Amino acid sequence: MGTTAAQVGWIGTGRMGAAMCRRLLERGRAVAVYNRTRAKAEALAEQGAKVVERPADLAGCGVVFVTVAGDGDLEAVVSGPGGLLAEEGAPRLVVDCSTVSAEESERVRKALAERGSTLLVAPVSGNPKVARAGRLTMAVSGPAWAYEEARPLLDAIGSGSTWVGEGEEARLVKLCHNLFLGVVSQALAEVTVLAERAGVRRADFLGYLNRSVMGSVFSGYKTPQLVHLDFEATFTSTLLRKDFDLGLGAARALEVPMPVAALVHQLVQRLVGEGFADQDFAALLVLQARAAGMTLTPEDREVEDGLGGVVAPPARRDQQVPDEA
């Protein structure tokens, strides 16, 4: 049986998973990590993480966090060859921070329960930059006792967690969050284009908005992308479309009309169809400008990122000379 002395295990150390895991390492937690691409896990070894060969090697941990891409990945790391349940033993708690279907989550929950392990569903809201700043939030569902047991770890990773029920409720809460995310993003694109059409620079309009009661952490950290037209993905248009598909499917099943979200769903679909599939959903700004007959250009302005930092335009970032060692 694979074992590790670490109290916490972590499966999935991509950009988001690594940023979250580092929060625990920085607070002195003993963490063992696994990633399908070993080099991504080894990047955490410099901060004290122990790298293991298989998810099964984390079965001796008290709590194992999972941050993977989708249904098939979650099933593989839990029940597949070399997975958490491949040998005797199982973690006391598994905390899944991925965005997967409720059906797959329930299958994994049952498989873990058969081995005496408990699943907590804890999808996160934010991106790697937000995670590094400690501003992630989590909706969590599962047994109340399990939530209380995991809560110190959850609070160390982000800015707070909210328990929403005993089962799969957190999955729907996250979908509601992302439906709202898309709707707000489209509204932000519309008013930004309207202001620019009237001759107001995007940096000035967004700076004003972020200081007003309508500003938010979200509008703040999206401002550099909207000003610089830098749509390197923090969350791709394709992933947002997937969440709209799932969220509107849930709305149909529950007989809840979603007229505004349904319209934005079509705009996100258009975003994917017009070549922005792998770019950040903030590119909704470009589609809105096209609809207004406008061609946007990047603004050469430094802007605040809503997380305490200042972001220079990409061209200036490329010209920066690193400090001498």
C-alpha positions, 0 to 999 in steps of 0.5 A: 500500500502506498503511504506518505507521512504528509497530512495533506495530499494534493492531486493536480498541480496545474496553474490553479492547483499549484497556486492553491497548494502553495498557500498550504505550503507557505503556512507550514503544512506538510503536503504530498503532491501528484500530477500526471505531468511530474515536472509540474509537481516537482515545481512545488518540491522547492517549497517543501512538497513531497512528490509521489508517483501515483495517486495511490501513494496519497491514500495514507493522507488524512485529507486529499485535495483534487483539482483536475479538468473534468469527469474522466480525470476525477474518476481516473485519479480516484478509481482508475489504475494507481488511483486513490482506491487502487490498494488497501486504505483510503484518505479520511476525506477527499476534497474535490475542487474541480468542476465536474458533473453532479452525476460523476461526483455522485459516482465518486462519492459512492466509491469512496464511501464503500472504502470508508472515505468521505467526499466534500465537493468544493469548487472554487471561484477565481483564477490562479492570480486570485488564488495566489492573492488568497482571494479564492472563495469556495462553496462546499457541500457534503457532511457537516462534520467533514466540512468542519474538519476540512475548514481550517485547510479551506480557509488557509487556501482562500478567503473563506468557504460557505457550506451549502448542503449535504450532497451535490449542492456546491456544484449547482452553486458554482454553476450559478456563480459562472452564469452570473460571471458571464452575464456581468462580463457581457454587461461590463463589455457593453458599458465599456464600449458605450463609454469608448464610443463617446470618446472616453478611454477604457482605462479611465472609464474602468478606473472610475467604475472600480472606485464606484459602488458598482466596482468589484474585485472581478471588474478590477482584475479584469481591467488589465485585460480589457484595457490592454486587449490581452486575452491570455486565458485565465478561464477560456471561452470554451469552459465558460460555454460548458458551464452555461450548458450545464447551468441552463440545463439545471435551470430547465430541469428545475423549471426556472426561466433564465432569459438574460443568461440564455441570451448571454449563452448565445453570445458566448457560443458566438465567441467560441465560433469566431475563434476565441475558443481558447482565449479568455472570455473577457474577449466578449469586449471585442464582439461587443465593439464589432457589433458597434462598428468599432475596432479596438486598439490596446491602450498603453497605460499601467492599470491596477489589477484589483488585487493590490498590483499594477499591470503594465501593457504587454509590450512594456512587460516584454521590454523589462530587463530582469534584475541581475542575480 
